[in-house]
Amino acid sequence: MTKENDVVLIYFEDQPISFARIEDISPDIKKDWYHVKLLMLQFPLQVVSWILRDIYINGQEFTMEGKKIRMEKVVCPEESEPVEKEKDIPEKSGGQKVISLADLKKKSS
């Protein structure tokens, strides 16, 4: 179920065109229809309001002025296994050491 503060990818004629964040979903007078306020995540930022059925908010295709549109909720991909940081300073080929700028900053403070 797509809800407020979710990020959606908007498809226009089956092509992804923009990301948007759902700012507000409020009921319309008609049953199962809602006013959806979207912050378009593009430059310049723009706010649009669409009146959509609940099924359209949840990803079913609809049309505007005869053009196919679909919103797909963006889900953060699962993280891969974390890479353990080496405690020793790694050596580069040729015997050169990698120097951490963060460590240098700590020593000079």
C-alpha positions as CSV (number, residue, x, y, z in Angstrom):
1,M,0.0,0.0,0.0
2,T,1.4,3.3,-1.1
3,K,1.1,6.1,1.6
4,E,2.2,9.6,2.5
5,N,6.0,10.2,2.5
6,D,6.5,7.2,0.1
7,V,8.6,7.8,-3.0
8,V,7.1,6.7,-6.3
9,L,8.5,6.4,-9.8
10,I,6.1,7.8,-12.4
11,Y,5.8,6.1,-15.7
12,F,4.4,8.0,-18.8
13,E,3.6,5.9,-21.8
14,D,5.5,3.0,-20.1
15,Q,8.7,5.1,-19.8
16,P,10.0,6.2,-16.3
17,I,10.0,10.0,-16.3
18,S,10.3,11.2,-12.7
19,F,10.4,10.4,-9.1
20,A,7.9,12.0,-6.7
21,R,7.2,12.0,-2.9
22,I,3.6,11.7,-1.8
23,E,3.0,14.6,0.4
24,D,-0.6,14.2,1.2
25,I,-3.5,11.8,0.5
26,S,-7.0,13.1,1.4
27,P,-10.4,11.6,0.5
28,D,-12.4,13.1,-2.4
29,I,-16.2,13.4,-2.3
30,K,-16.5,10.3,-4.5
31,K,-15.9,6.9,-2.8
32,D,-12.5,5.3,-3.4
33,W,-11.1,8.6,-5.0
34,Y,-8.4,10.7,-3.3
35,H,-6.6,14.0,-3.8
36,V,-2.9,13.1,-4.0
37,K,-0.4,15.9,-3.5
38,L,3.0,15.0,-5.1
39,L,6.4,16.7,-4.8
40,M,8.1,16.1,-8.1
41,L,11.7,15.3,-7.4
42,Q,13.2,17.1,-10.3
43,F,14.7,20.5,-11.0
44,P,12.9,22.8,-10.4
45,L,10.9,21.2,-7.6
46,Q,7.2,21.3,-8.4
47,V,4.1,20.3,-6.5
48,V,1.2,18.7,-8.3
49,S,-2.2,17.4,-7.2
50,W,-4.0,14.6,-8.9
51,I,-7.4,13.1,-8.1
52,L,-6.9,9.3,-8.2
53,R,-8.7,6.1,-7.3
54,D,-7.1,4.0,-4.6
55,I,-6.1,1.4,-7.1
56,Y,-4.2,4.0,-9.1
57,I,-2.2,5.1,-6.1
58,N,-1.2,1.5,-5.6
59,G,0.2,1.0,-9.0
60,Q,-2.6,0.3,-11.5
61,E,-2.3,2.1,-14.8
62,F,-4.6,5.0,-15.6
63,T,-4.8,7.6,-18.3
64,M,-4.6,11.4,-18.3
65,E,-5.6,13.2,-21.6
66,G,-5.4,9.8,-23.3
67,K,-1.8,9.1,-22.1
68,K,-1.0,6.0,-20.0
69,I,0.4,6.8,-16.5
70,R,1.4,4.5,-13.7
71,M,3.0,5.1,-10.3
72,E,5.2,2.5,-8.7
73,K,6.3,2.7,-5.1
74,V,10.1,2.8,-4.7
75,V,11.4,0.2,-2.3
76,C,14.9,0.5,-1.0
77,P,17.0,-2.5,-2.1
78,E,18.2,-4.8,0.6
79,E,21.8,-4.1,1.6
80,S,24.4,-6.7,0.7
81,E,26.6,-8.2,3.5
82,P,28.6,-5.4,5.2
83,V,32.2,-5.4,4.3
84,E,34.4,-5.5,7.4
85,K,36.9,-2.7,7.7
86,E,40.5,-3.7,8.1
87,K,42.0,-2.6,11.4
88,D,45.6,-2.5,10.0
89,I,46.6,0.0,7.3
90,P,46.5,-1.8,4.0
91,E,49.5,-1.8,1.8
92,K,49.4,-0.9,-1.8
93,S,51.5,-2.7,-4.4
94,G,55.1,-1.4,-4.3
95,G,55.1,-1.2,-0.5
96,Q,53.3,2.1,-0.3
97,K,50.9,2.6,2.6
98,V,47.4,4.0,2.3
99,I,47.1,7.0,4.7
100,S,43.7,7.7,6.3
101,L,43.0,11.5,6.2
102,A,40.6,11.0,9.1
103,D,43.4,9.5,11.2
104,L,45.7,12.4,10.3
105,K,43.1,14.9,11.4
106,K,42.7,13.2,14.8
107,K,46.5,13.3,15.4
108,S,46.7,17.0,14.5
109,S,43.8,18.0,16.8
